[in-house]
Amino acid sequence: MIINTGCRTDIPAFYSKWLMNRIREGYVLVRNPYNPSQVTKYSLSPNVVDCLAFCTKNPESMLKYLDELDIYRQYWFVTITPYVKDIEPVVPDKEKVIESFKKLSNHIGIDSIGWRYDPIFINKEFNVEKHIKCFKDMAEQLKGYTHNCTISFLDLYEKVKRNAPDLRPPTKEEQIRIAKEFAKIGKSNNITIHACCEKNFLSEYGLKCNGCMSQEIIEKSINCKLEPPKKKNLRQECNCLMGNDIGAYNTCGHLCKYCYANSNKGLVIENMRKHNEDSPFLIGNYESGDKIAEAKQKSWITYQNEQISFI
């Protein structure tokens, strides 16, 4: 099975010591975000965790733990966008993130790391032409360090409208222009461009729309064939092989204006103060009324071969 660390927060950037403590102790406790007293206990044993999946805007804090993480098969997404501090207030300088990306790629391998350039939005500073220029500059720097890049367009959740009223998603015509140009840039840098939860019509313009963390991508990353249980995805357009997430909403300290996982800055700060790196929970600790159930976990691996061929 897959343990995911990155759909609800950025664990590598803000909670790396906690994660390593959990790995050393062999388990983690996760609250149901919609029923907090319902707690799931996940084993972190490599015998049942087929892939440890990350999604981060800043992997630097995890680099010193890479040797210790070698007991796991891994897949990493690193998000690198050109946005400035008024949009991404706490994300480090992008050149530093690119350097961390390269170090990470050199350690885990080019097939085990993907670049995310998302979400793409339009405002007074970022029009289509600027996105194309910035994407080209970054793709040229990341050439030889990844084969995959995932893009998506801004989703206007109510919290996004509230926190970033000046941002808008690209129009259909703008999306097509971006898809065409990004696909060309990707091809010249040996990077396949995937669209995350976007309409399949973008495949006509050179993008892959079959999932950004698809079974094919994960199998290639971990050199294993998988037989995952059939599971309905939360979003119709999503074909990703999603795992069980051990993060928590309203805990990401990047405070990006477009974030779907944070409601407001005050709640994030409050939750981060409750973090204890020695707790089995990401935020807080045991509470009266907690009902803890052990997850049913088993390996999905059916075949392992260093020479698995992918078309």
N, C-alpha and C positions, 0 to 999 in steps of 0.2 A: 504494500500500500504506500501511498504518498503522504508525507507530512509537509504541509505548506506553512510557511512562516510569513507570507507577505501580502495577503489579500485585505487584512484589516489594519495593519500598521507596518512600520519599518523596524523589524527586530534587529537586523545587523547594525543599523545606524545608532539606535538608542538603547538597546537591551542585549548587547552581545554577551556581557558577563553573565546575565541571567540565563541566556540560552545555553552557554557552556556549562553552567552549574546544573541545568536540567539534563543535559546530555550525560554528564558525569554520574548523575544520580539515576538516570535511566528512565525517567518518566516525567510527564507534565500534566497539570490539571487545567482544564479550560472551561470557562463558564459559557453557557448558552447565552448569546447576546440578547435574546428575546425572552429568556426565562433564567435569570442569573443564579437562582438556587439549584438549577439543574447543571451538574458538573460532570464532565467526561474526563476520565483518566486514560491517557495515551501512553503506551510503552514507546520508548525511543530506541529500542534495541534494533541494531542493523539487521537482525534476523527477520524482522517483520517490516521494517521501513525500507522499501525498495528504492526510494528516492527522497532526499531532503531538498525541498524546493524553496528558493529564496527570491524575493523581489525587493530591491533596495535602491535608494538614490545615493547611498554612500556606503560602500562595502569596506572602507578603510579599517574600521574597528575590528573586522573579522579576519583581516589578513594574517595577524599573528597566531590565529587558531587553525590555519588551514591544514597543517600537518596533523593536528588532532582530529580534524573533520574527515581525514582520509578514510576512516572506517566506514563512511557513508558514500553511496552513489549520490551525486548531486546534480541539480540544474539551477542555474542562477539567471535571473533577469536583473539588469542594472539599467535604471532609467536615467538617461542623459538628455536634457532639453536645453535650449538656449535662453530660457526665461531668466529674468533679472529678479532682484531682491523684493520688489513690490509684489511679485507673483509667488515666488518661492523663497520666503524670508530666511530660512535656516539651511537651505541646501548649499553645500560648499561650492567653491569655485569649480567650474566644469572641467578645467584642465586637470585639477587634482583628481576628480572622479574618473576621468579618462585614464590617468596613470594607474589608479587603483584597478580599473577594469583590465588593463593590460597585464598587471601582476596576477590578478585572479585568473585570467585566461591562460597565462603561462603555467599556472599550477594545475588547474583542473582540466584543461584542454579546450580547444576551440569549439567542440560540439556540445560542451556543457555550459555554455554561457550565451545569452542573448541580450541584445540592446533594445531598450524601449524608448521610442521617441513619442511620448504621449502624455497628456492629451494635446491634440492640435486644436488651437483656437485662433480666432481672429480678433484683434483689437487695434487701437491706434498705432501701436508699435510693431505688431506682428501681422503683416499681410502675407499673401501667398508667396510672393517673390522672396521675402525675407526668410520664410520657412525653407524654401528650396535652397537658398544660399547656405543657411546654417546647417541644414541636413547634409549637404554636400561636404562642407568643411569637416563635420564630425565623422561622416562615413569614411572619408579619406584617412582620418587618423585611426579609425578602428579597423581598417582593412587588415586582414591577417590575424585578427583577434576574435572574430565571431563570423558565423555564416548566416545569422538570423537577426532581423530587426522587426519589431512589432510597432505598428502605429495604431492610433485610434483617434477619433474626433470627440471633442468635448460633449459630454452629456449634461444637459441642464436640469440636474436635480434641484429641488427647492432650496437645499442648503447652498448649492453652488450659485444659484440666482441671488441669494441673500449675501453671500460672502464675496462674490465677484460679478457685480451687475454690469461691468463694462466688457465682459467677455462674451463671445458668441461662437457657436460652431460654424465651420465653413459651410457655404451653400453647396448644393449638389454639384454645380459647375466647378466650384473651387475644389471640392473633394476629387473630382475627376482629374483636374490639372495637377493637384498634388500627387495623386496616385501615379499618373503617367511619368512625372518627373522623378519621383522617388524610385520608381521601378527602374528607370534608366540609370540613375545614380547607383542603386543597389547592384545592378548587373555589372557595372564597370568596377565595382569594388568587391565582387564575389560575395554579396550579401543578399539573401532572399528577404523580400519585404512581405510581412504578414499583416493582415488587417484584423484587429481584435474587436469582435462583436459589431461588425459593420455589415452592411448589405452585400450580398454576393455579387452585385453588379460590378464591384470594383475589380473582380477577377478579370474582367474584360480588358483592364488597363494595366495588367502585369502584376497585380498583387495576389498573394495566396490567401484565401478566405476559409481555410479548413481548420483554423485554430492556431493560437500562438504557443500553447503548451500542449500540443496534440500528443496522442499516443506515439505517433511516428517520431516526433522530436524527442520525447522522453526516452523511447527505446534506443534511439541513436546515441543519446547522451550517456546512458548507463550500460550500453552494449548488452542488453537483455531484451528478450521478448516478454511481453506482459499479457495477462488475461484478466483485465479489471472487471469488476461486477458492473452490470448494466445499470446506469444511473441517469436520471433525467436532469439535464442542466437547468440552472435557474433562469438563464436567458436563452431564448430560442436560437439566436445567432451564434451561441458559444459551443464550440466543439472541443473544448480543452478537457484534458484529463485532470480534473480537479481533485485535490486531496483534502485531508482534514486540516483545517486551519487552526493554529495554536495561538494566534494573536487576539487582540481585542480592539474594538472600535474606540474612537476618541482618545487615542494614545499616541498618535504620530506627531513628534515634535517638529517636523519640517514646516507645518502650518501653511501648506500651499493653499492658495485662494480657491483653486478648482477642486479641492479634495472632496471625494464622496464619503470618506470614512470618518471624517471629523465633522461634528456639528458646529462647534465654536471653540475659540481659543481658550476661554476660561475653563471649560470642561476638560480640555486636554491637559492644561497645567495642573488642575486638581487631580486628575488621574495619575499623571506622572509623579506627583508627590507621594502617591500611595504605593508606588513601585518599590519592591524589596527584592534585590537580586538573589536573596536566599530563599524566597518563597516559591512553592511549586506553582503558584498562580502568577501570571504576568503583572496583574494589578491587585494589590491587597493580599489577603491570606484567607484561611478558613473562616467561615461565618456560620453562626447558628442557623440551622434550617437547610444547610447544604445537603443535597442528595447526590452522592458520587457513584457513578456507574463506570465500570471498566469497558473501554471500547473493544469490540470484536475485531481483532486485527489478524491479518495473515498476509503472507507474501503473495504478490500477483505474478511473480516470475515463473515462466514456464520453460525458458530456455536461455542459456547464457553462452555466448561465444564471442571471443574478441574479433572474429572475422565476419560478424553479421553484415550482410549486404543490404543497403538501402537504395532504392531507385528514386 
